[in-house]
Amino acid sequence: MAGAVCPACGVAVVPGYVRCPKCHRPLPRFGRATASPVGGTAIQHKSSPLGMIAIGIVVVGALVALFAIRGGKKSHAAPATPPPLDTTPATAPASAPPPSAPVAALPPVSTTTQNPGAIAAQLDRTLQRMRLFSTVNVTGARVEVLSASCRDPQLVKQVSAVAASFKAAGLTRVRCVEQSGAVVFDRDL
């Protein structure tokens, strides 16, 4: 393969270089009408505005077709109106005792009793957010925390913060077990 030669230093240069790799002088550019010393064929690319217009029309047509297809699936039914609100005062049913009659008081329902599983799930999410990756399980009357971070003071602090909730939910013990199976702490609630 014959290459071009730098006119300044005479080094053979691979076609396509703008500067000589040795002396860094600009290499002469050859016009399209003149022949290149390295040979080859120069092809002039013509861009036609008609081609770009045709591509634009195809893209716009595809978008219109897409919206026409998607628009056909929508329901054109009128939204349901809610029933009118009844503003008349409610009347007491005929079987209700008169307001002066004493009503037997029902025992209060305890709303403080929580689901131990929900408390464990909340503790698990809190430990995950703190990047103390652990698994919190409720087994019988015991809470088990499985973690490599059992000795971390932040984990101990979070477990202590929810200990009262676990006790109110009827649990009696909490223990933290490392991934190796070693029990780091086992406490009464």
N, C-alpha and C positions, 0 to 999 in steps of 0.2 A: 504494500500500500504506500503510495507516494504521499508525502506530507508537505505542508507549506514550510518555507524557510523564513526566519526572522531577517528582515533587511538590515538590522543594526548589528547583530552579532553572528548571524549565520547558523543558528541552532534550528534543527528540525522541530516544527511545531505541529501538533495534532490539530486537524481542522476543528474550528469552533472556539478556539482560544481567542480572547480579545487582546490579551497582553502576552508578551514573551515570558515563558516561565523562568528564563535565566536573567535577562536584563530588564524585564518589566516594562519595556517600551510598548506603546500601542501598536498592534499589528494593523496593516492596511485592510480596509474593508473593501470588498469588491461589490460593485453595483450589480443589479439583476441583469443588466444588458451585457456586462462583460463576463468573460469566462473566469472561473476560479482556478488558481494554479493547482489545486488539489483535485480537481475534477468533480464529478457528481452532478446532480441535477437540482436546480433550484425551482421549487414549485411555489407559485404565488397563490395564496388562499384568497378566494373571493367570498365575501359574505354577502348574501342576498337579503335585502330587507323583506322580500316576499316569504322567505323561509321562516323568519322570525314572526311575521304576521300570522302565518299558517299555524305555527306552534301556539301562539297566543289564543287563536280562535279555538283550537282543540282543547286547551286548558279551560277556557271560559265555558265551552260547551259541556265539558265533563262536570264542572262545578254546578252548572244549571241543572244537569240531569240528576246529580246527587241530591240537590235540594228538592227537586221535584219528586224523587222517589221517597225521600224521608218525609216530605210534607204530606204525602198520601196516607201515611200510617197514623197520623195524629187524629184524635177524635175531635170533631167540631161540635160536640154537644155542649149546650149551655151548662155552666157550673150549677150544681144543686144549691138552692138557697136554703138556709137554715129555717126551721119552723119559727114562727113568731113567738116571742117570749110572753108567757102568761103573767100579767101584772096584777091579776086579781088576788086578794089575800086568801091564803089557804084557810079552810075551815077545819076545825077539829073533828075527827071521826066520832060517830055517835057512841061507839063502845068505849071511848076513853073515859077514865074516871074524872070527876070534877077536880079542878086545880086545888081545892082545899083538902082533898083526901091525902093521907100520908102515903108516900111511895117507899117501898122497902129499898134500902140502899144496897147496891151490889158491891161485892168486894173489889177493891181497886186492882186493875190489871197492871202487872209489872211490865213497864216498857223498857226497863234498863237491862233485862236479860237479853244478851246478844247471842248470836250464833257463833260458836267458837271457830267454825270454819271460815266465817267472814273476817273475824279478827285475825286469824292466821294468814288469810289471803292479803289483808291490808299490811300486816307486818312484812310479808314476803315482798310486796310491791315497794314498800319503803326501803327495805334492804337492797333491792335491785337498783333503785334510784341512787342510793348511796354507793353503788358499785361494791357492795359487800355480798356478792353473789351467793345466795343461800336458798335452801328449800325449807319451807316451814310446813309441818304436817301436824295434824291432831290425831293422836292414837289413843283411843279410850279416854282416860282422864289426864292424859299427858300431852304436852306440846314438845315436838322434836324439831330442832333447828339443825339441819345438815349443812355444814359450811366449812370451808378452809379458813374462815376468818373468825372462828369461835373466840380467839384470844384478843380480837380487836376491841378496844374500849368503846368504839361507836356501836358495835353490834350489841355489846353487853348493855349499853345505855338504852338502845331501842327496845331490847327485850324487857328491861326493867320498866320502861315507860308503859308497856301494854300488859304488864303482869297483873295489875288490878282488874283490867277488863277480862283477862283469861280467868281469873279467880271468880269474878261475878258470873261468868258463863258456866261455872261448875267444874273447871279444870283444877287439878291439884298440884301438878309438877311441871317443870320446864327443864329441858336438858339440851345441851348443844354437843353435837357429835361431829368430829372432823371427818374428812373424806377417808382417812385411813381406818376409821372405826373407833378411834380413841374418844372417850367421853371427856370433854373439857370441863363442863360443869353440869350438875344435876341438882336442882333446887326445888324446895317447896314453894308454892305460890302464896 
